[in-house]
Amino acid sequence: MHKEFMEQSNDIHRYIILELFLKTLERDRDHISQLKMKDIFYAWYESKINETFQEFKKLRDFLYKKVCKIEKQKSDEMMTYYFILFRGYDETRSYSNIALRNWVSEEMKRVLEIKYLTPADRNNACRILRKYPKKKVSDIRLPFIKFLL
């Protein structure tokens, strides 16, 4: 069961990020009223909100079929905690609010078609740091490692 849960880990992470990204898009859309081209930006935001919601809905339905439930437990100034129930196996994940903000920023970059990072990039960076434990992060020439840690 644990192996199956770990296989869904990226989908769970994606679910959390997409949910936050949707909220961010909706909040930002509500604040564009003072722009000169507000109608165009509003239409763009609506389009991206709809696209993201469809992606979020597919992921939500997929996780539901896998009997996975994700709930935000609590949040404070530094951390946000999520309760995950997967076929009787439960886990509480804690995310740094800064890390969540960074992942939502990466999602925005993806939508804007700017170079962005994926969770796989983070895993590769962590493997490099484990392989060379005596090296400093700044010694490894991957600029995104500092962002991900």
C-alpha positions as CSV (number, residue, x, y, z in Angstrom):
1,M,0.0,0.0,0.0
2,H,2.8,2.4,0.9
3,K,4.4,1.9,-2.6
4,E,1.0,2.8,-4.2
5,F,0.8,5.9,-2.0
6,M,4.2,7.0,-3.0
7,E,3.4,6.6,-6.7
8,Q,0.6,9.1,-6.2
9,S,2.8,11.6,-4.4
10,N,3.4,13.8,-7.5
11,D,-0.3,13.9,-8.3
12,I,-1.0,14.9,-4.7
13,H,1.6,17.7,-4.9
14,R,0.1,18.8,-8.2
15,Y,-3.4,18.9,-6.8
16,I,-2.3,21.2,-3.9
17,I,-0.4,23.5,-6.3
18,L,-3.2,23.7,-8.8
19,E,-5.8,24.5,-6.1
20,L,-3.6,27.3,-4.8
21,F,-2.9,28.5,-8.4
22,L,-6.6,28.7,-9.1
23,K,-7.2,30.8,-6.1
24,T,-4.3,33.1,-7.1
25,L,-5.7,33.5,-10.6
26,E,-9.1,34.4,-9.3
27,R,-7.7,36.9,-6.8
28,D,-5.5,38.5,-9.4
29,R,-8.4,38.7,-11.9
30,D,-10.4,40.6,-9.3
31,H,-7.7,43.2,-9.1
32,I,-7.3,44.2,-12.7
33,S,-10.1,46.7,-12.8
34,Q,-7.7,49.7,-12.8
35,L,-5.8,48.6,-15.9
36,K,-6.4,50.3,-19.3
37,M,-6.7,47.0,-21.1
38,K,-8.7,45.4,-18.3
39,D,-11.2,43.7,-20.7
40,I,-8.4,41.9,-22.5
41,F,-6.7,40.8,-19.3
42,Y,-10.0,39.8,-17.8
43,A,-10.7,37.6,-20.8
44,W,-7.2,36.1,-20.6
45,Y,-7.7,35.4,-16.9
46,E,-11.1,33.8,-17.5
47,S,-9.5,31.6,-20.2
48,K,-6.7,30.4,-18.0
49,I,-9.0,29.9,-15.0
50,N,-11.2,27.6,-17.1
51,E,-8.2,25.7,-18.5
52,T,-6.7,25.3,-15.1
53,F,-10.0,24.3,-13.5
54,Q,-10.4,21.5,-16.2
55,E,-6.9,20.2,-15.4
56,F,-7.7,20.4,-11.7
57,K,-11.0,18.6,-12.1
58,K,-9.4,15.8,-14.1
59,L,-6.7,15.4,-11.4
60,R,-9.4,15.6,-8.6
61,D,-11.5,12.9,-10.3
62,F,-8.4,10.7,-10.8
63,L,-7.4,10.9,-7.2
64,Y,-11.0,10.3,-6.1
65,K,-11.1,7.1,-8.1
66,K,-7.8,6.1,-6.3
67,V,-9.7,6.7,-3.0
68,C,-7.5,9.7,-2.1
69,K,-8.7,12.7,-0.1
70,I,-6.7,15.8,0.5
71,E,-7.7,18.5,3.0
72,K,-6.0,21.6,4.2
73,Q,-5.7,21.2,7.9
74,K,-4.2,24.5,9.2
75,S,-1.9,27.3,8.2
76,D,0.2,29.7,10.1
77,E,2.8,32.4,9.2
78,M,5.4,29.8,8.2
79,M,3.8,26.5,7.3
80,T,0.6,25.0,5.8
81,Y,-0.4,21.5,6.7
82,Y,-2.4,19.1,4.5
83,F,-4.1,15.9,5.6
84,I,-4.0,13.1,3.0
85,L,-6.1,10.0,3.3
86,F,-5.2,7.3,0.7
87,R,-7.1,4.0,1.1
88,G,-6.8,4.0,4.9
89,Y,-3.2,5.2,4.9
90,D,-3.0,8.8,6.3
91,E,-0.3,11.3,6.2
92,T,0.1,15.0,7.2
93,R,2.3,16.9,4.9
94,S,3.7,20.3,5.8
95,Y,4.7,22.8,3.2
96,S,6.6,26.0,3.8
97,N,4.5,28.9,2.7
98,I,7.5,30.2,0.8
99,A,7.9,26.9,-1.1
100,L,4.1,26.9,-1.9
101,R,4.5,30.5,-3.3
102,N,7.5,29.4,-5.4
103,W,5.6,26.4,-6.8
104,V,2.6,28.6,-7.7
105,S,5.0,31.0,-9.4
106,E,6.4,28.1,-11.4
107,E,2.9,27.1,-12.4
108,M,2.3,30.7,-13.6
109,K,5.5,30.5,-15.6
110,R,4.3,27.3,-17.2
111,V,1.0,29.0,-18.1
112,L,2.9,32.0,-19.5
113,E,5.2,29.6,-21.4
114,I,8.3,30.9,-19.6
115,K,11.0,28.5,-18.6
116,Y,9.8,26.7,-15.4
117,L,10.8,23.9,-13.0
118,T,9.0,20.7,-12.3
119,P,9.0,18.5,-9.2
120,A,11.4,16.2,-11.2
121,D,13.9,19.0,-11.3
122,R,13.8,19.2,-7.6
123,N,14.4,15.5,-7.2
124,N,17.4,15.7,-9.6
125,A,18.8,18.6,-7.6
126,C,18.4,16.6,-4.3
127,R,20.1,13.6,-5.8
128,I,23.1,15.8,-6.8
129,L,23.3,17.2,-3.3
130,R,23.2,13.7,-1.8
131,K,25.8,12.4,-4.2
132,Y,28.2,15.3,-3.2
133,P,27.4,16.0,0.5
134,K,30.6,18.0,1.1
135,K,29.8,20.5,-1.7
136,K,28.0,23.7,-1.0
137,V,24.8,24.5,-2.9
138,S,26.6,27.4,-4.5
139,D,29.4,25.1,-5.7
140,I,27.0,23.1,-7.8
141,R,26.2,25.1,-11.0
142,L,22.5,24.6,-11.0
143,P,20.9,28.0,-10.1
144,F,17.5,26.5,-9.3
145,I,18.8,24.4,-6.4
146,K,18.7,27.3,-4.0
147,F,15.1,28.0,-5.0
148,L,14.0,24.5,-4.3
149,L,15.6,23.9,-0.9
